[in-house]
Amino acid sequence: MKLKISTLRKIIREEIGRNYHTINDDPFTWKDYADIDVHVYANQKGGFDAEVKCPKKPSLNTGLQSFDDEGSADHWARMHAERMKRLILNSN
């Protein structure tokens, strides 16, 4: 089978111009850990409450903690979520 030069150029231009990318290119964060539920939300007192739960190992659950600002609540939740993730990975 022979291709005309114009057809070959069309195929090459299409391949060079094609945009390969991932539709969802957001990074995987500590909030997305499987088997760990992180909840940070505003409370009635003007502060924030945070809670980290692990359905696989309920003994690791933190209970509800109150904070003055959202940054402190996020930091506390992140530290506990990462600790839980390490404990789960090391127990397998």
C-alpha positions as CSV (number, residue, x, y, z in Angstrom):
1,M,0.0,0.0,0.0
2,K,1.4,3.4,-1.0
3,L,0.5,6.6,0.8
4,K,0.5,10.0,-0.9
5,I,2.9,12.5,0.6
6,S,-0.1,14.8,1.5
7,T,-1.8,12.0,3.4
8,L,1.4,11.1,5.2
9,R,2.0,14.8,6.2
10,K,-1.6,15.0,7.5
11,I,-1.1,11.9,9.7
12,I,2.2,13.3,11.1
13,R,0.7,16.7,11.8
14,E,-2.1,15.0,13.7
15,E,0.2,12.9,15.8
16,I,2.5,15.8,16.6
17,G,-0.3,18.1,17.5
18,R,-2.2,15.6,19.7
19,N,-2.3,16.7,23.3
20,Y,-1.7,13.9,25.8
21,H,-2.7,14.8,29.3
22,T,-4.5,13.4,32.3
23,I,-8.0,14.6,32.9
24,N,-7.7,14.6,36.7
25,D,-4.1,15.7,37.5
26,D,-4.7,16.8,41.0
27,P,-2.2,15.4,43.5
28,F,-3.1,12.7,45.9
29,T,-3.1,14.2,49.4
30,W,-3.5,13.0,53.0
31,K,-7.2,13.9,52.8
32,D,-7.6,11.1,50.1
33,Y,-6.2,8.2,52.2
34,A,-8.2,5.1,51.8
35,D,-9.7,3.8,55.1
36,I,-9.1,7.0,56.9
37,D,-11.9,9.6,57.3
38,V,-10.8,13.2,58.1
39,H,-13.4,15.7,59.1
40,V,-12.6,19.4,59.7
41,Y,-15.5,21.8,60.1
42,A,-16.6,25.1,61.7
43,N,-18.3,24.9,65.1
44,Q,-20.9,27.1,66.8
45,K,-18.2,28.8,69.0
46,G,-16.4,30.4,66.1
47,G,-13.6,27.8,66.0
48,F,-13.1,24.6,64.2
49,D,-13.5,20.9,65.1
50,A,-11.5,18.1,63.7
51,E,-11.8,14.4,63.9
52,V,-9.9,11.5,62.3
53,K,-11.5,8.0,62.1
54,C,-10.2,4.7,60.9
55,P,-12.9,2.1,60.3
56,K,-10.4,-0.7,60.0
57,K,-8.9,0.0,63.4
58,P,-11.3,1.9,65.6
59,S,-8.7,2.0,68.4
60,L,-6.9,4.6,66.4
61,N,-9.9,7.0,66.3
62,T,-9.0,10.4,67.7
63,G,-12.4,11.7,68.9
64,L,-13.5,15.3,68.4
65,Q,-10.9,18.1,69.1
66,S,-11.6,21.8,69.1
67,F,-9.3,24.5,67.7
68,D,-9.3,28.3,67.4
69,D,-8.5,28.4,63.7
70,E,-8.8,26.2,60.6
71,G,-5.0,26.0,60.1
72,S,-4.4,24.4,63.5
73,A,-7.3,22.0,62.9
74,D,-5.9,21.0,59.5
75,H,-2.4,20.5,60.8
76,W,-3.6,18.3,63.7
77,A,-5.8,16.2,61.4
78,R,-3.0,15.8,58.9
79,M,-0.5,14.7,61.6
80,H,-2.9,12.1,62.9
81,A,-4.0,10.9,59.5
82,E,-0.4,10.3,58.5
83,R,0.4,8.5,61.7
84,M,-2.6,6.3,61.2
85,K,-1.6,5.5,57.6
86,R,1.9,4.6,58.8
87,L,0.5,2.3,61.5
88,I,-1.8,0.6,59.0
89,L,0.9,0.1,56.4
90,N,3.4,-1.3,59.0
91,S,0.8,-3.7,60.5
92,N,0.3,-5.5,57.1
